[in-house]
Amino acid sequence: MSVLAQMEGGDIAWMMMSTALVVFMVPGLALFYGGMTRSKNVLNMIQMNMICLGIVPLIWVLFTYSLANNGDGKFIGNLDLAGLDGLAGDTDALVSVVFLMTFAAITPALISGAVADRMKFSAWVLFVPLWSILVYAPVFFWVYYGWHTDLNPHAIDFAGGTAIHINAGVAALVLEAAANLDLDISAAAMKALLIQTALDVSGPDHSAPGPE
């Protein structure tokens, strides 16, 4: 089941361009967070962001997309579309898969700022796939297909504020509480911050399309 349907050529071109811009925002986010950490941790911060582009797309294609976007349950989808089974040749569906995949990747990257200077890269590599499967996929399903859609009235989340921003914010607070460290961090790398700001301005607003 695709959240996008019956797109024309111009729609597909715009969606793919927007997809590329969201991918472009991940290194921008890495520079933003890296600019607010101590110099010795800048590389680790960049790695924590960029690894999301390596891990999340893989598990998204294998099964997370199916869990987050397919099924008639209230809390989680099914694995009928695991490995994008049955989507070969369906251009609209594949565009949707790729577009939503970029938001699935940038969401854990947003969380990384909460553990700057206080989480090892190896621990982060374990956290990202586990959180994506156990938290992101179910919450995404709740918002667009599950129990949340049965509420009267229910919020219509066209901009991803619930599935992406609130979800990432809550996870960041939990990790922050778990770390429970007070660090004296100075915002030293202003160039990185300015570059990231420019990238965010040039990119699309964080919009994950929900069903109309």
N, C-alpha and C positions, 0 to 999 in steps of 0.2 A: 504494500500500500504506500503510495507516494503522496506527500503533502502538496506536491505540485502536479498539475495535470493539464494536458492540452495546450502546451506552450508552442508558440510560433518561433521561427528562426531568430527574430530579434530578441524575444524573451530569453531564449537559450544563450545567445551571445552575451546579454547583459548579466545573466546569472553566472556564467563562467568568468566574466570580468570581475564581478563582485566576489566570487570565490577566490580568485587570485589576490584580490586586495586584502581579504581576510587573512590569507596565508602570509601576506606581506606584513600584516600587523603583528604577527608573533615575534619576529626579530625586533620590531619596534618596541614591543612590550619588554623584551629582554633588555634592550638598551635603557628603557625607562627605569626598570627595577635595578639594573646594574648601576645606574647613576646614583642610586640612593643607598648603596651598600658601601662597605669599606673596600678599599682598592684590592685587598687580597682575596675578596670574595666575588669580584665582578665576573670572572670567568665561570665560576660555579653557578652564578645566577643566570648567565646566558645559556649555559648547558641545561639548566633545569627547564628553561622555556623552550629551547630548540628540540629537546628530546620529546616533547609533546607532539611535535610534528612527525616523529618517527614511530612512537608507540601507538598513539590514538588512532591514526588512520588504519593501521594493521588490524587492531581488534574491532574497529568500526566495521570494516568490510567483512571480517570473519563472523561476527555475531552481534555486536552491540547495536548496529543499525536495526537489525531485526527485532531485538529486544525493546528498542526504544520507539519503533514506528509500526510494528505489525502485530495484530492480535486483537481479540475482543474482550480481554480481561480488564480488571479494574486497577491492577497494580503493576503489572509487567507484561510485556509482549511475549511473543513466542519465537521459536527458531526456524520458522518456515522459510525465512529469507536469508538464513545463515549462508555466508559465502556469496551473497547476492544471488542465490539460487532463483531462477525464473525471471531475472531482470535483464538477461542478455538481449540486446536489441531494443530495449525500452529506453529511448533517449531521455524522455521526461523523468523517469524514475532514476536513472543514473545521474542526471544533473542534480536531482534532489539529494541523492546519496552523497555526492561530492560536496555540494554546498553545505549541507548540514554537518558533514564530517569536519569542515574547517572550524565550525563553532564548537564541536565536541573537542577539538584539539586546543582551541584557545581558552576554553573554560578552565581546565586545570592549570594552564599557564597563568591565568589571573590569580589563582590561589597561591602561586609560588611566592608572591611578594610578602605573604604573611610569615613565611619561614626563612626569609633572607637572613643569612649569617648564622642560621641555627639548625639546619637540616642537611645531612650529608647527601651527596648526589646519588649514592647507591640506594639510600632509603627512599629518595624521591622516585627513582626508577621503579621501585616496587609499589609505591603509593599511587602513581598515575593510573596504571591499568586497573588496579583494584578499585579505586574510587570511581573510575569511569564505568566499570561494570556494575558495581554494587550501589552506587548513588546516582550518577548522572543518567544512566539509561532508565532506571525506574522513574525518576523525577520527570524526565522529559516525556515519558509515556503518560504519567499522571496528568500533566498539564495539557497535552494535546489529544489524548485518546482515552485516558482512564477515568478514575473516580472524580477528578476535578471537573470534568466536563458535565457531570451529572448535577452539580450544584446549581441552585436556582436563587439568585442569578450567579453565574460564574464569570470569572475574569477571562477575557479573550486576550491571550498573550501573543500578539503579532511581533513584538520586538525582542522576545527572549528574556524579558526582565525576570521572570520566575525561574525558568529552566536553566538560565545561564547566570545572570547576575546575582540573584538572591541565593541560588544554589551554591555558587562559588563563594559568596560572602559568608554564608553559614559555615561552609567547610573551612574557610580561612580563619574564622573565629575559633572553631574547634581546634585547629592545628596550633593557633596562637596560644590558646589556653593550655594545650598539651605541652607546648614548649616552655611556656611560663618563664621566659627570660627577658630581662631588661638590658638592652644594649644601647650604648651611646653611638648612634650612627649619624654621620654627617653627610648631607647631600653635596657631594663634591663634584661629580662629573656632570656639569650643566650642559655640556655639548650633547651628551647622550640623551638628556631629558628633552632638549629642544628638537633633536632628530625624531625622537619618539612622538612628540607632540605633532610634528609635521606629518608623520606617517598616519597617526590617528585621524587627523583632519582630512587627509587625502583618501582614507579608507571609508568604506560604507559604515553606516551606523550599525551597531551590533544587532542585526535583525535576523532572527531565525523564523522563517515563515510557518505559521500554523495553518491548519485547514480552515477554509473559508466557511 
